[in-house]
Amino acid sequence: MAHEPSWDSIFDPDPTPDSSTPSVTQAAEPAPTSRREAREGEARRRGGGNGSGSAGGARVGSRPSKRGLLWLKIALPLVLVIGAAGGVAAFGWVNYNEQVRELLGIPLAIDYEGTGNGVEAIVTVRLGDLGSDVATELHDAGVTMTYDAFYDLLVAQADNVNFVPGNFSLQKEMSAQSALDALLDPANKITDRVLLREGVTLPTALELISETTSIPLAELQAAAADLPSFGLPAEAPSLEGYLFPATYELDGTETAQEILQRLVTEMFARLDSAGVAVEDRHRVVTLAALIQKEGGPEVDFAKVSRVFTNRLNDGILLQSDATVSYGAGSTSIFTTDAERADDSNPYNTYVHPGLPIGPISAPGAAAIDAALNPVDGPWLFFVLVNGETGETTFSTTVDEHDAAVEVWQRWLRDHPEWDTGE
C-alpha cells in the first residue's frame, strides 16, 4: 500500500542497537529470473527461511512477558489448589497451556501423532518448490502441526528427498513422517482433479494443470495465448485472473483449450450470478484480483475494497506494491524505489493512475463480492502489521498510516525469517 517500507530500510541497524539482537546484512543480488530462483534468493537471505508467514513452527505461541510469568508463578499454585475442589485447574491448563508449559519447562508439542484424522486435505507441490515451500504448504493446509516438524524432518534425512509436482490427497493432523510418506507415495497423487487456490497467478495455474493432467506445459501456454477463443473482454491483456479458483473434476480426455475454457466459463458464471454486467467484467475482475492479493484475511476484504475505491474516487494513486511486483515479474510483497518509479511497468500503480491494466491473480468469490460491496469507511491506507495473523491496520491520514508502518517494521525486525513471497 502507499508509503510501504523498503526491505533494506526495515533492517537498517538501529542507531542504538541492542547488543543482544543480531544485525542483518544484505548483499546485492541480481533480479530473479524464475519463481524457484526468487525463492532460493529469499532462502539465502533468511539463512534457510521457513516459507510463508503463518507457517513458522518455532513460533507456536508467543513468549509470555516477565509480568505474565510472575502472574503465573503466583496464580498457578492457587489454580491447582482450587482445581482440586472445582476443576479450575482444567480451565487454567486449557487457557494457559503454553505459558504453563514454559513455566514448568515442559516442551511445546510441534508434531501430531498418527496418520491423520480422516479429513481430506489437498496439498499442492509446484514445479521448482523447495523443501521449505512444501513444509509451508503442509502447515497451511492443516496437515502438519507446525512448519518446523516437517522441515526439520527433511533436514534430518540422510538422502535428498525429491518431490513430484502435482496435487496430493492427504489428511489433516498427520505426523510429519506420515505426511512425508504420503507425499512420496504415487497412489496419493490426484490425476482426475485440478485444484486452483484463490490468488494463484496464471503461470502457476498452468503449471498445476500440466502437472495434474500431463498435458505439456507448452500446449497450455499456447492455448492460453489464444485470447479471442475464450471470449474475454477486449481490454484483457492476458488470461490472468479469468481462471476461477476451485476444484474441477476431469475425465482425462480434455484438451488444453477445453480445460482453460471451462475455468473461464466458471468465472463468467460467477460474475453473472453476482450481477456483474458483461461490460463491467474486466473492471470487477481487476479490482477483485487486487483485493485478493492485497487483502490478507477475507474478513478484511471489504475494507481493503473501500480503501481502493476511496482512492479511485478521489483520484489518488493506488500505490499497490503487489501490482508493481507483478509487473516486474516478482512475487515479493516488497518493492524497491527503482521498481516503484518505473513507468515502463504497465501494472505500476505508483506512477499510473487508476486500476492496473489487468488482474494480477485469480480472485475467488469473496474477493469478487468485496469488489462489488465495499464496506462504508473513510480509510485511504492500510498496512499489514502481523505477518502471522494477517492483522492489518486501516488509516485515514498519512500520520496514522506512518505510525502503523512503524509497527509493521518492528514486527519484521522481530521475525527476519518470515517469507516475503507469494
VOPAGU-2260 file (C-alpha; in pm, 1 decimal, decimal comma):
REM VOPAGU-2260
SITE   aa  ch    i         X         Y         Z
SITE  MET   A    0       0,0       0,0       0,0
SITE  ALA   A    1     108,3     361,8      -3,3
SITE  HIS   A    2     427,9     452,6     180,9
SITE  GLU   A    3     531,6      88,8     224,5
SITE  PRO   A    4     886,1      48,8     364,8
SITE  SER   A    5    1162,1     -95,8     152,3
SITE  TRP   A    6    1317,4    -423,3     263,3
SITE  ASP   A    7    1653,9    -256,0     326,1
SITE  SER   A    8    1503,6      21,0     536,7
SITE  ILE   A    9    1333,0    -229,4     762,9
SITE  PHE   A   10    1657,9    -395,0     853,5
SITE  ASP   A   11    1885,0     -88,9     870,1
SITE  PRO   A   12    2073,0    -111,0    1200,5
SITE  ASP   A   13    1918,9      93,9    1475,4
SITE  PRO   A   14    2134,4     394,3    1579,8
SITE  THR   A   15    2143,7     245,9    1932,7
SITE  PRO   A   16    2128,4    -126,5    1869,1
SITE  ASP   A   17    2058,5    -379,8    2137,6
SITE  SER   A   18    2372,6    -588,0    2168,3
SITE  SER   A   19    2158,6    -897,6    2210,6
SITE  THR   A   20    1994,7    -853,6    1870,7
SITE  PRO   A   21    2192,4    -980,2    1568,8
SITE  SER   A   22    2223,1    -734,5    1282,8
SITE  VAL   A   23    2109,4    -829,4     932,7
SITE  THR   A   24    2342,8    -759,4     642,1
SITE  GLN   A   25    2228,5    -798,6     283,2
SITE  ALA   A   26    2440,4    -828,6     -28,3
SITE  ALA   A   27    2307,0    -706,7    -357,9
SITE  GLU   A   28    2178,9    -985,0    -581,4
SITE  PRO   A   29    2065,5    -983,5    -943,9
SITE  ALA   A   30    1691,1    -983,8   -1000,4
SITE  PRO   A   31    1547,3   -1338,7   -1001,2
SITE  THR   A   32    1453,0   -1478,1   -1339,9
SITE  SER   A   33    1232,4   -1759,8   -1217,3
SITE  ARG   A   34    1000,0   -1845,7    -930,4
SITE  ARG   A   35    1248,3   -2100,9    -798,4
SITE  GLU   A   36    1534,7   -1852,6    -815,4
SITE  ALA   A   37    1327,5   -1595,0    -629,5
SITE  ARG   A   38    1250,7   -1839,1    -350,3
SITE  GLU   A   39    1611,5   -1959,9    -329,8
SITE  GLY   A   40    1724,2   -1598,6    -306,7
SITE  GLU   A   41    1483,1   -1537,3     -19,4
SITE  ALA   A   42    1605,5   -1857,0     147,9
SITE  ARG   A   43    1968,1   -1743,4     120,3
SITE  ARG   A   44    1885,8   -1404,9     271,0
SITE  ARG   A   45    1697,2   -1571,4     556,0
SITE  GLY   A   46    1965,9   -1833,5     611,1
SITE  GLY   A   47    1734,2   -2116,1     508,0
SITE  GLY   A   48    1397,7   -1949,5     551,1
SITE  ASN   A   49    1074,7   -2110,9     655,2
SITE  GLY   A   50     815,5   -2028,5     396,8
SITE  SER   A   51     514,8   -1811,0     434,8
SITE  GLY   A   52     425,4   -1603,6     734,2
SITE  SER   A   53     182,7   -1832,4     917,2
SITE  ALA   A   54     397,0   -2141,2     884,0
SITE  GLY   A   55     667,9   -2080,5    1140,0
SITE  GLY   A   56     661,1   -2389,6    1351,0
SITE  ALA   A   57     901,7   -2245,6    1606,6
SITE  ARG   A   58     651,9   -1977,2    1682,2
SITE  VAL   A   59     385,8   -2195,3    1841,7
SITE  GLY   A   60     258,1   -1947,6    2094,3
SITE  SER   A   61     422,9   -1621,8    2191,4
SITE  ARG   A   62     669,3   -1594,6    2476,0
SITE  PRO   A   63     496,9   -1455,4    2785,2
SITE  SER   A   64     620,2   -1131,1    2932,7
SITE  LYS   A   65     804,8   -1122,6    3266,6
SITE  ARG   A   66     490,9    -982,6    3421,6
SITE  GLY   A   67     291,3   -1271,4    3274,3
SITE  LEU   A   68     535,9   -1525,3    3415,5
SITE  LEU   A   69     521,5   -1359,8    3758,0
SITE  TRP   A   70     143,8   -1377,3    3746,9
SITE  LEU   A   71     162,5   -1743,5    3659,4
SITE  LYS   A   72     404,0   -1818,9    3943,6
SITE  ILE   A   73     157,6   -1665,7    4183,7
SITE  ALA   A   74    -163,3   -1788,6    4025,4
SITE  LEU   A   75     -70,2   -2140,8    3917,4
SITE  PRO   A   76     -48,0   -2292,7    4268,5
SITE  LEU   A   77    -373,8   -2123,2    4356,6
SITE  VAL   A   78    -539,3   -2254,4    4042,1
SITE  LEU   A   79    -418,9   -2606,7    4116,3
SITE  VAL   A   80    -549,9   -2590,3    4475,5
SITE  ILE   A   81    -885,6   -2456,1    4370,1
SITE  GLY   A   82    -894,7   -2710,0    4089,5
SITE  ALA   A   83    -890,8   -2994,4    4338,0
SITE  ALA   A   84   -1230,6   -2879,6    4453,4
SITE  GLY   A   85   -1384,4   -2734,7    4142,1
SITE  GLY   A   86   -1196,1   -2830,4    3828,0
SITE  VAL   A   87   -1047,0   -2485,7    3779,4
SITE  ALA   A   88    -708,7   -2645,4    3707,3
SITE  ALA   A   89    -852,2   -2781,3    3385,1
SITE  PHE   A   90    -963,2   -2432,8    3292,3
SITE  GLY   A   91    -615,2   -2293,6    3366,5
SITE  TRP   A   92    -445,5   -2565,4    3163,3
SITE  VAL   A   93    -673,1   -2520,4    2863,4
SITE  ASN   A   94    -648,0   -2143,4    2858,1
SITE  TYR   A   95    -283,7   -2100,8    2962,3
SITE  ASN   A   96    -138,5   -2424,1    2828,1
SITE  GLU   A   97     156,9   -2265,7    2650,7
SITE  GLN   A   98     250,0   -2032,4    2936,5
SITE  VAL   A   99     219,1   -2311,8    3193,1
SITE  ARG   A  100     434,9   -2542,4    2981,0
SITE  GLU   A  101     706,1   -2277,3    2957,3
SITE  LEU   A  102     692,2   -2200,6    3327,6
SITE  LEU   A  103     726,5   -2568,9    3417,6
SITE  GLY   A  104     983,8   -2639,5    3147,3
SITE  ILE   A  105     755,0   -2874,0    2952,6
SITE  PRO   A  106     840,3   -2854,7    2577,5
SITE  LEU   A  107     564,6   -2741,5    2346,1
SITE  ALA   A  108     443,8   -3007,5    2104,1
SITE  ILE   A  109     530,1   -2934,7    1740,8
SITE  ASP   A  110     412,6   -3255,2    1574,4
SITE  TYR   A  111      97,4   -3463,0    1555,1
SITE  GLU   A  112      95,3   -3836,2    1615,0
SITE  GLY   A  113     -54,5   -4085,3    1371,8
SITE  THR   A  114    -159,1   -4076,7    1009,9
SITE  GLY   A  115    -436,7   -3818,7    1022,0
SITE  ASN   A  116    -788,9   -3757,0    1143,3
SITE  GLY   A  117    -975,2   -3877,5     834,2
SITE  VAL   A  118   -1046,9   -3529,6     694,9
SITE  GLU   A  119    -904,2   -3489,6     344,1
SITE  ALA   A  120    -658,5   -3209,0     276,0
SITE  ILE   A  121    -540,1   -3147,9     -78,2
SITE  VAL   A  122    -176,6   -3040,0     -87,9
SITE  THR   A  123     -10,8   -2887,0    -393,1
SITE  VAL   A  124     354,9   -2937,6    -480,1
SITE  ARG   A  125     459,9   -2694,9    -752,8
SITE  LEU   A  126     734,9   -2729,4   -1006,5
SITE  GLY   A  127    1053,2   -2588,2    -852,4
SITE  ASP   A  128     926,2   -2595,6    -492,4
SITE  LEU   A  129    1190,5   -2624,7    -222,6
SITE  GLY   A  130    1154,3   -2825,7      97,1
SITE  SER   A  131    1061,5   -2504,1     277,1
SITE  ASP   A  132     778,0   -2446,6      29,7
SITE  VAL   A  133     638,7   -2795,2      88,0
SITE  ALA   A  134     666,0   -2753,0     465,4
SITE  THR   A  135     470,1   -2429,2     439,4
SITE  GLU   A  136     203,0   -2584,5     215,7
SITE  LEU   A  137     150,4   -2874,5     457,6
SITE  HIS   A  138     117,0   -2646,8     757,9
SITE  ASP   A  139    -117,7   -2404,8     580,6
SITE  ALA   A  140    -337,9   -2696,7     469,5
SITE  GLY   A  141    -371,8   -2818,7     829,3
SITE  VAL   A  142    -178,7   -3139,0     762,1
SITE  THR   A  143     115,0   -3081,0     996,4
SITE  MET   A  144     103,9   -2910,2    1333,7
SITE  THR   A  145     396,1   -2679,4    1257,0
SITE  TYR   A  146     631,2   -2580,8     978,9
SITE  ASP   A  147     931,9   -2696,8    1180,1
SITE  ALA   A  148     803,2   -3050,4    1232,3
SITE  PHE   A  149     821,8   -3123,4     860,2
SITE  TYR   A  150    1117,3   -2905,0     766,8
SITE  ASP   A  151    1335,3   -3045,7    1046,0
SITE  LEU   A  152    1246,6   -3395,8     928,6
SITE  LEU   A  153    1364,9   -3311,9     576,8
SITE  VAL   A  154    1690,8   -3168,8     709,6
SITE  ALA   A  155    1748,9   -3487,1     908,5
SITE  GLN   A  156    1708,3   -3711,9     602,9
SITE  ALA   A  157    2035,4   -3874,6     500,4
SITE  ASP   A  158    1937,9   -3859,2     130,1
SITE  ASN   A  159    1777,3   -3573,9     -56,7
SITE  VAL   A  160    1401,8   -3608,1     -92,1
SITE  ASN   A  161    1265,1   -3547,3    -440,8
SITE  PHE   A  162     902,7   -3439,1    -456,2
SITE  VAL   A  163     690,7   -3494,6    -765,6
SITE  PRO   A  164     484,8   -3187,5    -863,8
SITE  GLY   A  165     107,5   -3214,6    -850,4
SITE  ASN   A  166    -191,0   -3225,4    -617,4
SITE  PHE   A  167    -190,7   -3489,9    -343,3
SITE  SER   A  168    -471,1   -3620,4    -122,9
SITE  LEU   A  169    -356,5   -3626,2     240,0
SITE  GLN   A  170    -535,7   -3589,5     572,8
SITE  LYS   A  171    -541,9   -3318,0     831,9
SITE  GLU   A  172    -340,3   -3365,1    1153,1
SITE  MET   A  173     -76,6   -3605,7    1022,4
SITE  SER   A  174     263,0   -3654,8    1179,3
SITE  ALA   A  175     547,2   -3508,1     977,1
SITE  GLN   A  176     676,7   -3855,6     892,5
SITE  SER   A  177     338,2   -3983,3     776,2
SITE  ALA   A  178     288,8   -3667,4     567,7
SITE  LEU   A  179     627,2   -3721,0     403,9
SITE  ASP   A  180     548,6   -4085,7     334,4
SITE  ALA   A  181     214,5   -3988,6     182,3
SITE  LEU   A  182     369,3   -3726,1     -44,5
SITE  LEU   A  183     621,6   -3977,5    -174,2
SITE  ASP   A  184     350,7   -4237,8    -244,7
SITE  PRO   A  185     232,2   -4206,7    -609,3
SITE  ALA   A  186    -102,0   -4356,2    -508,4
SITE  ASN   A  187    -188,9   -4030,2    -331,0
SITE  LYS   A  188    -134,8   -3810,5    -636,8
SITE  ILE   A  189    -459,6   -3674,2    -775,9
SITE  THR   A  190    -484,8   -3708,6   -1152,8
SITE  ASP   A  191    -856,3   -3652,7   -1202,4
SITE  ARG   A  192    -896,2   -3320,3   -1022,6
SITE  VAL   A  193    -742,8   -2979,2   -1079,2
SITE  LEU   A  194    -727,4   -2757,2    -771,8
SITE  LEU   A  195    -655,0   -2385,6    -811,4
SITE  ARG   A  196    -643,7   -2175,4    -496,2
SITE  GLU   A  197    -750,8   -1813,8    -465,0
SITE  GLY   A  198    -474,5   -1570,9    -555,9
SITE  VAL   A  199    -292,2   -1810,0    -789,5
SITE  THR   A  200    -123,1   -1643,7   -1087,6
SITE  LEU   A  201    -157,5   -1762,6   -1446,0
SITE  PRO   A  202     192,8   -1914,8   -1482,0
SITE  THR   A  203     145,9   -2118,6   -1164,9
SITE  ALA   A  204    -206,8   -2221,7   -1267,1
SITE  LEU   A  205     -79,8   -2353,9   -1600,0
SITE  GLU   A  206     197,0   -2545,2   -1421,4
SITE  LEU   A  207     -54,4   -2706,7   -1185,1
SITE  ILE   A  208    -285,9   -2804,0   -1469,0
SITE  SER   A  209       6,4   -2955,5   -1658,6
SITE  GLU   A  210     129,8   -3146,0   -1353,6
SITE  THR   A  211    -218,0   -3284,3   -1285,7
SITE  THR   A  212    -321,9   -3375,3   -1640,0
SITE  SER   A  213      17,0   -3448,8   -1801,2
SITE  ILE   A  214     -72,3   -3206,6   -2078,7
SITE  PRO   A  215     260,1   -3047,5   -2181,2
SITE  LEU   A  216     303,3   -2702,5   -2030,1
SITE  ALA   A  217     388,3   -2563,0   -2374,9
SITE  GLU   A  218      46,0   -2672,8   -2504,0
SITE  LEU   A  219    -131,7   -2498,1   -2217,6
SITE  GLN   A  220      74,7   -2182,5   -2265,8
SITE  ALA   A  221      -6,3   -2178,8   -2636,3
SITE  ALA   A  222    -376,9   -2229,9   -2567,7
SITE  ALA   A  223    -376,3   -1953,3   -2305,0
SITE  ALA   A  224    -223,4   -1711,4   -2554,5
SITE  ASP   A  225    -517,8   -1753,8   -2792,5
SITE  LEU   A  226    -726,8   -1490,9   -2613,1
SITE  PRO   A  227   -1004,0   -1444,7   -2873,9
SITE  SER   A  228   -1105,4   -1810,0   -2833,7
SITE  PHE   A  229   -1214,5   -1755,5   -2471,5
SITE  GLY   A  230   -1449,4   -1461,1   -2516,6
SITE  LEU   A  231   -1254,2   -1237,1   -2280,4
SITE  PRO   A  232   -1320,2    -863,5   -2258,1
SITE  ALA   A  233   -1136,1    -677,9   -2533,4
SITE  GLU   A  234    -918,6    -489,5   -2281,8
SITE  ALA   A  235    -788,9    -805,4   -2110,9
SITE  PRO   A  236    -410,6    -826,3   -2172,3
SITE  SER   A  237    -397,2   -1198,5   -2091,7
SITE  LEU   A  238    -587,9   -1487,7   -1938,1
SITE  GLU   A  239    -459,9   -1376,5   -1597,3
SITE  GLY   A  240    -740,8   -1351,1   -1342,3
SITE  TYR   A  241   -1001,3   -1522,8   -1558,6
SITE  LEU   A  242    -942,2   -1881,2   -1439,9
SITE  PHE   A  243   -1180,4   -1918,1   -1147,5
SITE  PRO   A  244   -1006,1   -2081,4    -848,5
SITE  ALA   A  245   -1186,1   -2401,8    -749,8
SITE  THR   A  246   -1159,9   -2780,3    -771,4
SITE  TYR   A  247   -1251,8   -2926,9   -1109,9
SITE  GLU   A  248   -1325,7   -3292,5   -1178,4
SITE  LEU   A  249   -1168,2   -3423,3   -1500,1
SITE  ASP   A  250   -1212,0   -3739,6   -1704,1
SITE  GLY   A  251    -872,8   -3731,0   -1873,4
SITE  THR   A  252    -999,0   -3660,8   -2225,0
SITE  GLU   A  253    -993,2   -3280,9   -2210,3
SITE  THR   A  254    -763,2   -3076,8   -2431,2
SITE  ALA   A  255    -566,2   -2778,9   -2306,7
SITE  GLN   A  256    -811,8   -2535,8   -2460,8
SITE  GLU   A  257   -1113,6   -2721,4   -2320,3
SITE  ILE   A  258    -978,3   -2716,5   -1965,2
SITE  LEU   A  259    -894,6   -2346,7   -1978,0
SITE  GLN   A  260   -1230,2   -2262,8   -2132,8
SITE  ARG   A  261   -1406,6   -2449,8   -1854,3
SITE  LEU   A  262   -1227,6   -2237,9   -1593,8
SITE  VAL   A  263   -1302,8   -1915,0   -1782,1
SITE  THR   A  264   -1666,6   -2013,8   -1822,9
SITE  GLU   A  265   -1687,8   -2073,5   -1447,9
SITE  MET   A  266   -1550,1   -1722,7   -1383,7
SITE  PHE   A  267   -1809,3   -1572,1   -1615,6
SITE  ALA   A  268   -2085,0   -1771,4   -1443,4
SITE  ARG   A  269   -1971,8   -1642,8   -1101,7
SITE  LEU   A  270   -1966,7   -1284,2   -1229,5
SITE  ASP   A  271   -2312,3   -1325,5   -1382,8
SITE  SER   A  272   -2455,0   -1467,8   -1060,5
SITE  ALA   A  273   -2308,0   -1169,3    -872,9
SITE  GLY   A  274   -2492,8    -932,9   -1106,0
SITE  VAL   A  275   -2187,3    -805,6   -1294,8
SITE  ALA   A  276   -2273,1    -668,7   -1638,6
SITE  VAL   A  277   -2069,0    -804,5   -1928,2
SITE  GLU   A  278   -1918,6    -461,8   -1994,6
SITE  ASP   A  279   -1801,8    -440,1   -1629,1
SITE  ARG   A  280   -1633,5    -779,3   -1612,6
SITE  HIS   A  281   -1277,9    -657,6   -1665,5
SITE  ARG   A  282   -1300,6    -376,8   -1412,4
SITE  VAL   A  283   -1452,3    -600,7   -1146,3
SITE  VAL   A  284   -1208,1    -888,0   -1200,7
SITE  THR   A  285    -913,0    -647,3   -1197,5
SITE  LEU   A  286   -1023,6    -487,8    -869,1
SITE  ALA   A  287   -1115,8    -823,8    -716,0
SITE  ALA   A  288    -775,8    -968,7    -809,0
SITE  LEU   A  289    -604,7    -674,1    -639,5
SITE  ILE   A  290    -815,7    -725,1    -326,4
SITE  GLN   A  291    -736,4   -1098,5    -331,8
SITE  LYS   A  292    -362,5   -1032,8    -346,6
SITE  GLU   A  293    -350,1    -741,3    -100,5
SITE  GLY   A  294    -640,1    -821,8     126,7
SITE  GLY   A  295    -499,8   -1057,4     389,8
SITE  PRO   A  296    -778,5   -1238,9     578,5
SITE  GLU   A  297   -1113,4   -1248,0     397,0
SITE  VAL   A  298   -1270,9   -1061,8     688,3
SITE  ASP   A  299   -1075,4    -754,1     573,5
SITE  PHE   A  300   -1159,6    -779,4     203,8
SITE  ALA   A  301   -1448,8    -532,1     217,1
SITE  LYS   A  302   -1232,8    -274,1     399,3
SITE  VAL   A  303    -947,0    -318,0     152,0
SITE  SER   A  304   -1202,3    -271,3    -125,0
SITE  ARG   A  305   -1315,2      51,6      40,6
SITE  VAL   A  306    -957,2     184,4      54,8
SITE  PHE   A  307    -903,4     123,5    -315,1
SITE  THR   A  308   -1249,1     257,0    -403,1
SITE  ASN   A  309   -1191,5     575,2    -198,3
SITE  ARG   A  310    -857,7     633,6    -368,6
SITE  LEU   A  311   -1007,1     574,7    -712,8
SITE  ASN   A  312   -1295,4     811,3    -638,5
SITE  ASP   A  313   -1057,8    1080,1    -507,0
SITE  GLY   A  314    -812,6    1046,1    -795,0
SITE  ILE   A  315    -534,3     920,3    -565,4
SITE  LEU   A  316    -277,8     674,3    -696,9
SITE  LEU   A  317    -346,0     322,6    -565,5
SITE  GLN   A  318      22,2     269,5    -481,3
SITE  SER   A  319      -6,1    -107,4    -454,1
SITE  ASP   A  320     323,1    -291,3    -417,7
SITE  ALA   A  321     151,3    -609,7    -535,0
SITE  THR   A  322      83,7    -459,6    -877,0
SITE  VAL   A  323     441,2    -333,2    -904,2
SITE  SER   A  324     579,9    -675,3    -814,9
SITE  TYR   A  325     350,7    -849,3   -1060,3
SITE  GLY   A  326     456,0    -626,0   -1347,4
SITE  ALA   A  327     821,1    -670,0   -1252,6
SITE  GLY   A  328     788,7   -1048,4   -1254,7
SITE  SER   A  329     841,9   -1079,0    -880,8
SITE  THR   A  330     645,4   -1248,5    -602,7
SITE  SER   A  331     783,0   -1042,0    -313,6
SITE  ILE   A  332     549,7    -816,1    -117,1
SITE  PHE   A  333     828,9    -559,0    -102,0
SITE  THR   A  334     940,5    -330,5    -384,1
SITE  THR   A  335    1240,3    -107,7    -442,3
SITE  ASP   A  336    1246,7     266,2    -511,3
SITE  ALA   A  337    1353,0     191,2    -868,6
SITE  GLU   A  338    1064,7     -52,2    -921,6
SITE  ARG   A  339     811,4     195,9    -786,8
SITE  ALA   A  340     947,7     468,2   -1016,4
SITE  ASP   A  341     946,1     250,5   -1329,5
SITE  ASP   A  342     684,8     398,3   -1562,1
SITE  SER   A  343     751,7     128,0   -1824,1
SITE  ASN   A  344     574,2    -121,0   -1597,9
SITE  PRO   A  345     206,9    -100,5   -1706,5
SITE  TYR   A  346      99,7    -252,3   -1373,5
SITE  ASN   A  347     281,4      11,6   -1168,1
SITE  THR   A  348       9,4     189,2    -970,7
SITE  TYR   A  349     267,3     419,7    -812,3
SITE  VAL   A  350     301,2     606,3   -1143,5
SITE  HIS   A  351      -6,0     507,9   -1347,5
SITE  PRO   A  352    -345,0     632,8   -1220,0
SITE  GLY   A  353    -646,1     410,2   -1171,5
SITE  LEU   A  354    -656,7      32,7   -1172,0
SITE  PRO   A  355    -374,4    -165,2   -1333,0
SITE  ILE   A  356    -425,9    -273,1   -1693,8
SITE  GLY   A  357    -545,0    -615,9   -1584,9
SITE  PRO   A  358    -581,3    -864,2   -1298,3
SITE  ILE   A  359    -272,0    -975,3   -1105,4
SITE  SER   A  360    -414,0   -1301,3    -967,9
SITE  ALA   A  361    -720,9   -1524,6    -975,0
SITE  PRO   A  362    -985,2   -1378,5    -741,6
SITE  GLY   A  363   -1225,8   -1601,8    -555,4
SITE  ALA   A  364   -1592,3   -1545,2    -472,2
SITE  ALA   A  365   -1515,7   -1347,4    -153,2
SITE  ALA   A  366   -1289,2   -1102,5    -335,6
SITE  ILE   A  367   -1543,8   -1052,7    -612,4
SITE  ASP   A  368   -1813,8    -984,1    -354,0
SITE  ALA   A  369   -1586,7    -734,1    -177,7
SITE  ALA   A  370   -1512,9    -554,3    -504,7
SITE  LEU   A  371   -1885,8    -509,9    -555,4
SITE  ASN   A  372   -1972,6    -432,8    -192,9
SITE  PRO   A  373   -1705,8    -229,4     -14,3
SITE  VAL   A  374   -1791,5    -152,0     347,0
SITE  ASP   A  375   -1851,4     212,6     437,3
SITE  GLY   A  376   -1546,8     389,5     576,1
SITE  PRO   A  377   -1309,7     685,8     528,0
SITE  TRP   A  378    -984,8     488,7     501,0
SITE  LEU   A  379    -720,9     572,5     242,6
SITE  PHE   A  380    -438,1     349,0     369,6
SITE  PHE   A  381    -381,1       2,7     505,2
SITE  VAL   A  382     -74,2    -193,1     608,3
SITE  LEU   A  383     -11,3    -541,3     740,1
SITE  VAL   A  384     116,5    -528,5    1099,3
SITE  ASN   A  385     147,1    -900,8    1178,2
SITE  GLY   A  386     260,1   -1145,5     912,7
SITE  GLU   A  387     149,5   -1449,1    1110,5
SITE  THR   A  388    -206,8   -1346,9    1194,1
SITE  GLY   A  389    -266,8   -1122,9     893,8
SITE  GLU   A  390    -369,5    -837,5    1124,1
SITE  THR   A  391    -399,4    -518,3     919,2
SITE  THR   A  392    -432,2    -156,3    1028,1
SITE  PHE   A  393    -654,2      79,8     828,1
SITE  SER   A  394    -588,5     453,4     842,8
SITE  THR   A  395    -737,3     777,3     717,9
SITE  THR   A  396    -439,1    1011,8     747,8
SITE  VAL   A  397     -73,1     985,3     648,8
SITE  ASP   A  398      35,9    1026,5    1012,4
SITE  GLU   A  399    -184,2     738,1    1124,0
SITE  HIS   A  400     -52,0     523,9     842,3
SITE  ASP   A  401     311,6     607,5     915,0
SITE  ALA   A  402     261,0     501,0    1277,4
SITE  ALA   A  403     114,5     169,7    1159,3
SITE  VAL   A  404     407,3     119,3     921,3
SITE  GLU   A  405     643,7     152,8    1217,8
SITE  VAL   A  406     454,7    -130,4    1391,3
SITE  TRP   A  407     495,7    -344,2    1078,5
SITE  GLN   A  408     866,7    -266,0    1058,5
SITE  ARG   A  409     915,1    -369,2    1421,0
SITE  TRP   A  410     731,9    -695,4    1355,9
SITE  LEU   A  411     955,4    -768,2    1058,0
SITE  ARG   A  412    1270,0    -699,5    1256,7
SITE  ASP   A  413    1145,7    -945,0    1519,5
SITE  HIS   A  414    1067,7   -1207,4    1252,1
SITE  PRO   A  415    1351,1   -1194,3     997,3
SITE  GLU   A  416    1272,1   -1547,5     886,0
SITE  TRP   A  417     925,0   -1451,4     762,8
SITE  ASP   A  418     866,2   -1533,3     394,3
SITE  THR   A  419     806,5   -1235,1     166,9
SITE  GLY   A  420     699,2   -1428,0    -139,6
SITE  GLU   A  421     358,1   -1546,3    -252,5
